[in-house]
Amino acid sequence: MWINRTMIVPAAHVDMARALAEGISGPAGAGMWTTGLSADGTEPATHYISAGLIEDSFADLLPLTSYDEDGMDTTVPGKPVEIAAMAEAPVDLIADMLDAVTVTDEPAMTTMSRMGLVIVTPAEVVE
């Protein structure tokens, strides 16, 4: 089964997130978090986003922040012990990354807006 998720990862954690996604999900996890984000749309990217359908088994490992009709948020924590075991990685590194990521079931633009982020336009495109 596939579930829609918007996942925003700080630039400091993006390499680990990419490696874990591909390692855990195989080809379905490759190519994630390639779109850079920043507060004003200029480089360098401070965050990276991946949004769309992911397998429910992958989604179940991640934290999830949901918002009620009043905008109040509730976050279900991720599963760093399970991820660390699958990836043969230190739990503390995985836990730090999961604490830093934002995962929602909202549309990408809604989550980006909540976080004050926009898509980075590379300098060569702006000129």
N, C-alpha and C positions, 0 to 999 in steps of 0.2 A: 504494500500500500504506500502511496505517496502523499506527502503533507507539504503545504505551502509554508515556507519560512523566509523571513528576512534576517540575514545574519551580518552584523557589522563588527569588524575586528580592528582594533588599533594596529597601526603600522608596526609597532614593536612586536606584535604577536602573529603577524600575518604569515610569515614563513612556516612557523610551527603549525598553524591552522591548516595551511595548504597541505603540508606533509601528512598530517593526521587524517585529513579528509580523504586523501587519495589512498593512504595506507589502510584505513578502515573500510572505505566504501569502494575501493578499486576504481575502475575507469569512471564510474558515476561521480566520484569525488574529485576528479582531476579538473583543473581549469577554474577552480573557484577563487573568489576574492581577487579579481583582476581589475575591477573598477575602483579607482581611487576617489576618496572624498576628503574635503577640507572645509573649514568654516566659510571661506570666501571663494572657493572654486579654483584657487591657484595652487601650484605645486609648492612644496612637496605635499603629497597626500598624508594625512594624519590617520586615516582609517581606510579600510577597504570593505566593499559590500558584495554580497552574493545573495541573490533573491530568486525564489522559484520553488519548484517541487524537489523535495528530497525524500529518501526512503524513511519510513516511520521508524525503523530500527536505528538509523542515524539520528533522527530528530529526538528520539527518546534519551539519547546520551547528552544532549545539550540543555543548557538552561533555557527557560522560556519566560519572557515577560509578557503578560496580558494586561489589558486596560479595560476597566468597566465603563459604563455609560457616563460616569462622572469624571473620567480620566485618571482614576486611582489605579495604581499599578500593583500587580502581584507577580512575584517571580518564583518560579519553581527552579531549584538549583540543578545544575548539571551533575554528571556522574564521573568525577575525575578518577576514582579508583578503577572503574570499569574501563575507561579510556586508556589509562596508564597500563593496565594489564594487557589490553589488546595491542597497544603500541610498544610495549616493553620500554616505557619511558617513566621518569620519576613523577610520582603523584603530585609533588609540590609544584612542578613546572606546569603540569596540566591544570591544576587547581588555579594557579595564578592566571593562566590564559582564560579559563572559563569565567573567572571573576571580572575580567576586563572586557569580554565580548557582550554584545547586545543581540539577543535573538528574540524576535517577535513573530506573531502570526498576522501582522498588519501588512498592508502594501508597503513596498520599499520607500516610496516618497513620504508616506506618513511617518515612518520610523526615522528617516533622515531629517525631516522637519522637527520632530521631537528633540533630536540630538543637535540641531543647529548645523547640519552638514549639507553640502551640495556636491555634485559630481565635479571632479577636477577636470579642467580643460587644459591639456598640455600646452606649454608656452609656444611651441611651434604652430599650434592651431590658432592661437590668439593673435599672433603677429600678422 
